[in-house]
Each structure stands twice: as C-alpha cells, then as structure tokens.
Amino acid sequence: MNYWLVKQEPEDYSWSDFVKDGGVAWTGVRSFAARLHLRGMKTGDRVFYYHSGEDKMVVGVASVTKEAYPDATAEDGDWSAVDLAPVKALARPVTLKHIKETPALKDIALVRQSRLSVMPLTKDAFNRIAELGETKIL
C-alpha cells in the first residue's frame, strides 16, 4: 500500500462535499509532478484530504477506488485522473502549522513543495499525521 496527500480548496470542493457525494473523479490536475503521483496511485491506497487556502489542514482520509485513467476535463495534453472515496474524517484536523512543528514531518513534500497538489507520503509520515489527528487508520 502507498500513501498520499491531495489538496483542495474547501470553497471549491470541501471534505463535507466529498463525503456527501460518496466519492469523486479527481480531475483537473495540471502539474507534471502531480500527474506522475496520480499515475502511481493504486486501488486501496490511502490518501489524506487536505484543505488548502485559508484552512491549511488535513481533514480526512480517502481511498483510491480507481487507478489512473485519462482526465476527461483536459482539453489537450496527456493528463490523468483517479477516483477517490472518503474513508473517515480525522477526529481532530491537523493544521499545517502543527505539521511544520512536528520534527518527524519536517521533510514531507507538504512542507518542502507547498504548491504541489498531489504528493506521496511515507507510511511513517502518514501514521504520524493520523496520530496527530487522533484517528486510527485501518
């Protein structure tokens, strides 16, 4: 299993919207690095859902339900999408500030490459964020 983090502006598509919909095609990614990460996702991989913008916090856990396929929203170019489904909200959202203050997380992409919208996490980093969020991930 691999571990990931995806970012979304909550005013565009919040965690509560995602939960209400029961899942979503994760489209519209137009970064070459993020595209490579989407293509690396496998069914069953765990994904943190991060509210960007003003909130700047991890709010929930999702699962990859469909591996990379052509992004139908792309007018040109070779872009990919994956399908994600919500698993559970974090008991306590984990802010970017808290992540930056946690020594074990100082080297994750969220801290080093803040503009990247899809990024990998190590299992240890994923588990540490889950601990900070007071949430047990199955």
C-alpha positions in Angstrom: 0.0 0.0 0.0 1.1 3.5 -0.8 0.2 6.7 1.0 -0.7 10.1 -0.5 -2.0 13.6 0.2 -4.2 15.6 -2.1 -5.1 19.3 -1.7 -8.3 21.0 -2.4 -9.7 24.5 -1.8 -12.6 23.9 0.6 -14.7 26.6 -1.1 -14.4 24.7 -4.4 -14.9 21.1 -3.0 -14.8 20.6 0.7 -14.4 17.4 2.7 -18.1 17.6 3.5 -18.9 17.8 -0.2 -16.7 14.8 -0.9 -18.5 12.8 1.9 -21.9 13.8 0.6 -21.0 12.7 -2.9 -19.5 9.4 -1.6 -16.6 9.7 -4.0 -15.2 11.7 -6.9 -13.1 11.6 -10.0 -10.0 13.6 -9.0 -9.6 15.6 -12.2 -8.1 18.9 -13.2 -4.5 18.3 -12.0 -2.2 20.2 -14.4 1.2 19.7 -12.8 3.6 17.2 -14.3 4.9 16.1 -10.9 1.3 15.7 -9.5 0.4 13.8 -12.7 3.2 11.3 -12.0 1.9 10.9 -8.5 -1.7 10.3 -9.7 -0.3 7.6 -12.1 1.4 6.0 -9.1 -1.8 5.5 -7.1 -3.1 2.0 -6.8 -6.6 0.8 -5.8 -6.8 0.7 -2.0 -4.0 3.3 -1.3 -4.8 5.7 1.5 -5.0 9.4 0.8 -5.1 12.3 3.2 -7.6 15.0 2.1 -6.1 18.5 2.8 -8.0 21.8 2.8 -5.7 24.4 1.2 -6.5 28.1 1.1 -7.1 29.7 4.4 -7.8 26.5 6.4 -4.5 24.7 5.6 -5.2 21.4 7.4 -5.6 17.7 6.9 -9.3 16.9 7.5 -9.9 13.3 6.3 -8.8 10.0 4.9 -9.8 8.7 1.5 -9.1 5.6 -0.5 -8.2 5.2 -4.2 -11.1 3.3 -5.9 -9.9 3.5 -9.5 -6.4 3.8 -10.8 -5.2 6.4 -13.3 -7.1 7.0 -16.5 -7.3 9.8 -19.0 -8.7 13.0 -17.5 -11.9 13.9 -19.4 -11.6 17.6 -18.3 -8.3 18.0 -20.2 -8.8 19.9 -23.4 -5.3 19.0 -24.6 -2.4 17.1 -23.3 -1.9 13.8 -21.6 -3.4 14.3 -18.2 -4.7 11.7 -15.7 -7.4 11.3 -13.1 -8.1 8.8 -10.3 -11.3 8.0 -8.4 -11.3 8.6 -4.6 -13.8 7.7 -1.9 -14.0 9.0 1.6 -13.0 6.7 4.4 -13.3 8.8 7.6 -12.8 12.3 8.9 -9.9 12.9 11.2 -11.1 13.2 14.8 -9.0 16.4 15.0 -7.9 18.2 11.9 -4.1 18.6 11.6 -3.0 22.1 10.7 0.0 22.9 8.5 1.4 24.8 11.5 1.2 21.6 13.6 2.8 19.6 10.8 5.7 22.1 10.5 6.2 22.0 14.3 6.5 18.1 14.3 10.2 17.1 13.7 9.3 13.8 12.1 7.3 15.6 9.4 9.8 18.4 8.5 10.9 16.8 5.2 7.5 15.8 3.8 6.5 17.3 0.4 3.7 19.4 2.0 6.4 21.3 3.9 9.1 21.3 1.1 6.9 21.7 -2.0 3.9 23.6 -0.7 2.4 24.2 -4.2 2.2 20.5 -5.2 -1.4 19.4 -5.2 -0.8 15.6 -5.1 2.1 14.2 -3.2 3.4 10.9 -1.8 3.9 10.3 1.9 5.9 7.6 3.7 4.0 5.1 5.8 5.6 6.6 8.9 4.6 10.2 7.9 1.1 9.0 7.2 0.8 7.3 10.5 2.3 10.3 12.4 -0.3 12.7 10.8 -3.1 10.2 11.7 -1.8 10.1 15.3 -1.8 14.0 15.4 -5.4 13.8 14.1 -6.3 11.3 16.9 -7.5 8.9 14.3 -6.8 5.2 13.9 -6.5 4.2 10.2 -7.5 0.7 9.4 
